[in-house]
Amino acid sequence: MYVCSCFGITEQQVRQHAESGACTPRQIAGACKAGTDCGSCVRKIQALLGRGACPRREALDPVVLTTAATTASAAASLPEPTAAEAA
C-alpha cells in the first residue's frame, strides 16, 4: 500500500528504511523524500514507525555520552556557591 502518493513510497519501503536506522519521519524523508511535498503522509509514517521503537540518540552517540558524563562529573565536583556568590 502506498504511504506517500507524491513520491510513490510504499509501506514496505518505509519499513525498510526504518530497519536501516531511520527512526523519525524526518529521517524517512531524508532517505526517500516521503513527507516532504504535501505532508499528508507524515502521520502515516509516524504510525508505521511506532513509538519507542528507536533508542535515544545519546545511547547511539558515544561522544554525547562522554561529554555528558564529563560535564556531570565536573559539575558534581564544584563547591556550592555561598549566599554572596549566588546573589
Secondary structure, DSSP 8 states (H G I E B T S, - for coil): -EEETTTTEEHHHHHHHHHTT--SHHHHHHHH-TTSSS-TTHHHHHHHH-SS-S--HHHH-HHHHHHHHHHHHHHHHS----HHHH-
